[in-house]
Amino acid sequence: MKLEIITPEKRLFDGKVKLVQVPGAKGSFEVLKNHAPIISTLTQGTIKVITEKDQQEFIEINSGIIEVKANSITILAVTS
């Protein structure tokens, strides 16, 4: 899957991933390959990313929006 995490100031992540876990407005959820299309708001918390090389990355956000479609994930985030 392709993941982009973008803030108004810069691009925080751009690459291929196996898993993304996000702090959804109604609870944390994960996105795996072939996930159904979704648009959701995000709350303050940590985005967990597992890359194709099994490396873990953690990104703190204050809020945001996630869009998932056709194995492409875009997160527009606000950080402090």
Beta strands, then each sheet from edge to edge (+ up, - down):
strand 1: 2-6
strand 2: 11-24
strand 3: 27-31
strand 4: 38-42
strand 5: 45-51
strand 6: 56-61
strand 7: 63-69
strand 8: 72-78
sheet 1: 3+ 2- 1+ 8+ 7- 4+
sheet 2: 3+ 2- 5+ 6-
end
